[in-house]
Amino acid sequence: MIKDRMQLVKGDITQLQVDAIVNAANTALESGGGVCGAIFEAAGAALPGACASLGGCSVGHAKLTPAYELPAHYIIHAVGPVWRGGAKGEPKLLASCYVASLKLALEHQIKTIAFPAISCGIYGYPVSQAVTIAVNETANFLELHPEIKMVLFVCQDEAVYEAYQQALDSLNHE
């Protein structure tokens, strides 16, 4: 079942032993605040150069680097949209960065992947809307791609955790 391949985790995404973690990246693929800054710090000195060589990344897209000093093998850098009220294509762009990340996972035989709540930090995306998109897009993708064995949604914040729990529960009742 699809819901058995999605789990909610409270903790530090940089500590997870999965094939890939997703970085809530900026378009320059540079270290930032929040999850992005923590990933850059934990991955070590080689990550900035690897990211610089990729030439940036557009909103709604994703790029892959090695994970260097992290327990994961890869980092998928997904660029979510900044919330501007919802009428500037934000839902489509957010959905696209989840799908782009999962497509990269398929291309690189990644079986386990962990996502943060993309765009929910300094990008200001309303948490309940963002996590609903994350859960629905992931469920739709997993339905078509049994190759991906497990997707973890990783939260540090209690409100984000509860929003994910509600989104997952809603999915389970459909």
Number of C-alpha atoms within 10 A of each C-alpha: 9 17 16 10 17 21 15 17 18 14 13 14 26 24 13 18 15 21 20 28 31 30 29 28 27 23 18 15 26 17 18 16 15 11 22 19 16 16 27 23 16 16 20 13 12 13 22 15 10 14 20 12 10 13 11 18 18 18 19 22 20 29 22 21 16 17 23 17 17 23 18 22 16 21 26 25 26 31 31 30 28 21 19 12 11 14 8 12 12 21 18 14 19 28 22 23 26 26 21 20 28 25 16 15 21 15 9 13 12 20 17 20 26 26 23 24 24 27 24 21 16 12 15 15 24 14 20 17 14 23 27 20 19 25 23 17 18 20 20 12 17 21 13 10 13 14 13 19 15 21 25 20 24 23 20 15 11 10 12 20 20 15 17 26 18 15 20 21 12 13 15 11 6 5
